[in-house]
Amino acid sequence: QFRLTFEMAPIGMAISSLKGKFTRVNQALCDALGYVKGELLELSFAEISHPEDWELHHSLEQKLINCQETSFQIEKRFIAKNGSVVDTLLKVLVVCDAQGKPLHFNNQIVDITERKSMEHQLLHDALHDALTGLPNRALFMDRLEQQLKRSQSQSGYLFAVLFLDLDRFKVVNDSVGHLIGDKLLIEIARRLKKSIAPTDTVARLGGDEFTILLENISSRSEATLVAESIYQTLSFSFHIDGYELFSTASIGIALSSQGYDKPEEILRDADLTMYSAKE
């Protein structure tokens, strides 16, 4: 009955030695990791574990061996035969003899790769703009708050916020339609990403408003040079679905050197200076 339950279980099952060597595996585990039984029985947990996850797994097993615990459950990544990462929920139970001496481990491995992928996608969607794929307001404000805390704790640290509003974007929507307008926003987002360093952040707040966080800049002039470069980059025409479109942007800059206490304050001032630029 145990053998039948073990073999027919819809989740991965394995018996392993106290050193982590597989001594019995079921078909569900083989299917999840892409191995045949004979191949898995030649391996150990350490050999197929994600390098970042093995230390925790091993330390928890040592607690079972030392009779500090009887079982544990963790989320753990395995490396499948084809090299892909398999997210799992691993539960390990130590089996002891009548005298309480540990004999081996019983392991249950539930493949949660699809669930983790959905979680990552939901988190990404919650923090990114659906149209352009750029960070949204929530993610931008989080990164801005981190920079503000750094500037408050690190003397001389300087960062800047650029607030961009496209000029006459409503004319584009009214003349060629919102579909072309959306495609223009996507192309503008791409140009903005190419205009900044990998460590900086460009976000879309909504509509035709974009913000840029310039981290660890050396001076006020560095922020100005980036803004001028962006202005020049956007001045070149866009060719979308047979239309040649032109778009410029009004840009406001706020520097952390003004001694802000809250991220909303520096974003507000960048917005205000943008309106001055637009005028």
Solvent accessible surface area in square Angstrom, and as a share of the most:
residue,aa,sasa,rsa
1,Q,196,0.87
2,F,119,0.50
3,R,157,0.57
4,L,121,0.60
5,T,89,0.52
6,F,3,0.01
7,E,51,0.23
8,M,141,0.63
9,A,18,0.14
10,P,129,0.81
11,I,53,0.27
12,G,4,0.04
13,M,30,0.14
14,A,1,0.01
15,I,25,0.13
16,S,0,0.00
17,S,32,0.21
18,L,53,0.26
19,K,191,0.81
20,G,1,0.01
21,K,86,0.37
22,F,5,0.02
23,T,80,0.47
24,R,89,0.32
25,V,4,0.02
26,N,0,0.00
27,Q,88,0.39
28,A,23,0.18
29,L,2,0.01
30,C,1,0.01
31,D,98,0.51
32,A,33,0.26
33,L,1,0.01
34,G,48,0.46
35,Y,35,0.13
36,V,97,0.56
37,K,68,0.29
38,G,47,0.45
39,E,58,0.26
40,L,0,0.00
41,L,65,0.32
42,E,125,0.56
43,L,39,0.19
44,S,17,0.11
45,F,1,0.00
46,A,45,0.35
47,E,114,0.51
48,I,5,0.02
49,S,8,0.05
50,H,30,0.13
51,P,110,0.69
52,E,130,0.58
53,D,23,0.12
54,W,57,0.20
55,E,140,0.63
56,L,95,0.47
57,H,0,0.00
58,H,79,0.35
59,S,50,0.32
60,L,33,0.17
61,E,3,0.01
62,Q,65,0.29
63,K,86,0.36
64,L,1,0.00
65,I,46,0.23
66,N,92,0.47
67,C,87,0.52
68,Q,115,0.51
69,E,90,0.40
70,T,97,0.56
71,S,39,0.25
72,F,23,0.10
73,Q,103,0.46
74,I,26,0.13
75,E,88,0.39
76,K,3,0.01
77,R,73,0.27
78,F,1,0.00
79,I,50,0.25
80,A,9,0.07
81,K,111,0.47
82,N,129,0.66
83,G,48,0.46
84,S,54,0.35
85,V,66,0.38
86,V,11,0.06
87,D,27,0.14
88,T,2,0.01
89,L,49,0.25
90,L,0,0.00
91,K,88,0.37
92,V,0,0.00
93,L,83,0.41
94,V,15,0.09
95,V,42,0.24
96,C,53,0.32
97,D,46,0.24
98,A,101,0.78
99,Q,155,0.69
100,G,35,0.33
101,K,133,0.56
102,P,18,0.11
103,L,87,0.43
104,H,53,0.24
105,F,0,0.00
106,N,44,0.22
107,N,2,0.01
108,Q,77,0.34
109,I,6,0.03
110,V,51,0.29
111,D,74,0.38
112,I,13,0.07
113,T,48,0.28
114,E,133,0.60
115,R,107,0.39
116,K,35,0.15
117,S,65,0.42
118,M,113,0.50
119,E,72,0.32
120,H,111,0.50
121,Q,99,0.44
122,L,119,0.59
123,L,108,0.54
124,H,82,0.37
125,D,79,0.41
126,A,65,0.50
127,L,50,0.25
128,H,40,0.18
129,D,24,0.13
130,A,111,0.86
131,L,57,0.28
132,T,25,0.14
133,G,40,0.38
134,L,3,0.02
135,P,18,0.11
136,N,32,0.16
137,R,115,0.42
138,A,57,0.44
139,L,19,0.09
140,F,0,0.00
141,M,32,0.14
142,D,66,0.34
143,R,85,0.31
144,L,0,0.00
145,E,71,0.32
146,Q,102,0.45
147,Q,14,0.06
148,L,6,0.03
149,K,123,0.52
150,R,99,0.36
151,S,24,0.15
152,Q,108,0.48
153,S,98,0.63
154,Q,83,0.37
155,S,117,0.76
156,G,81,0.78
157,Y,16,0.06
158,L,26,0.13
159,F,0,0.00
160,A,0,0.00
161,V,0,0.00
162,L,0,0.00
163,F,7,0.03
164,L,0,0.00
165,D,19,0.10
166,L,3,0.02
167,D,27,0.14
168,R,169,0.62
169,F,19,0.08
170,K,145,0.61
171,V,90,0.52
172,V,16,0.09
173,N,26,0.13
174,D,98,0.51
175,S,80,0.52
176,V,35,0.20
177,G,28,0.27
178,H,128,0.57
179,L,125,0.62
180,I,13,0.07
181,G,0,0.00
182,D,53,0.27
183,K,72,0.30
184,L,0,0.00
185,L,4,0.02
186,I,46,0.23
187,E,54,0.24
188,I,0,0.00
189,A,3,0.02
190,R,134,0.49
191,R,53,0.19
192,L,1,0.01
193,K,118,0.50
194,K,178,0.75
195,S,28,0.18
196,I,27,0.14
197,A,47,0.37
198,P,140,0.88
199,T,97,0.56
200,D,21,0.11
201,T,5,0.03
202,V,7,0.04
203,A,0,0.00
204,R,30,0.11
205,L,25,0.13
206,G,32,0.31
207,G,48,0.46
208,D,30,0.16
209,E,46,0.21
210,F,0,0.00
211,T,0,0.00
212,I,0,0.00
213,L,0,0.00
214,L,3,0.01
215,E,45,0.20
216,N,96,0.49
217,I,11,0.06
218,S,98,0.63
219,S,43,0.28
220,R,152,0.56
221,S,67,0.43
222,E,61,0.27
223,A,0,0.00
224,T,53,0.31
225,L,116,0.58
226,V,31,0.18
227,A,9,0.07
228,E,95,0.43
229,S,55,0.35
230,I,0,0.00
231,Y,94,0.36
232,Q,109,0.48
233,T,38,0.22
234,L,0,0.00
235,S,44,0.28
236,F,135,0.56
237,S,26,0.17
238,F,5,0.02
239,H,138,0.62
240,I,12,0.06
241,D,89,0.46
242,G,88,0.84
243,Y,100,0.38
244,E,98,0.44
245,L,17,0.08
246,F,131,0.54
247,S,7,0.04
248,T,34,0.19
249,A,2,0.01
250,S,10,0.06
251,I,27,0.14
252,G,2,0.02
253,I,50,0.25
254,A,6,0.05
255,L,11,0.05
256,S,10,0.06
257,S,73,0.47
258,Q,114,0.50
259,G,59,0.57
260,Y,22,0.09
261,D,108,0.56
262,K,121,0.51
263,P,16,0.10
264,E,100,0.45
265,E,48,0.22
266,I,0,0.00
267,L,14,0.07
268,R,130,0.48
269,D,34,0.18
270,A,0,0.00
271,D,39,0.20
272,L,107,0.53
273,T,57,0.33
274,M,0,0.00
275,Y,108,0.41
276,S,75,0.49
277,A,58,0.45
278,K,79,0.34
279,E,183,0.82
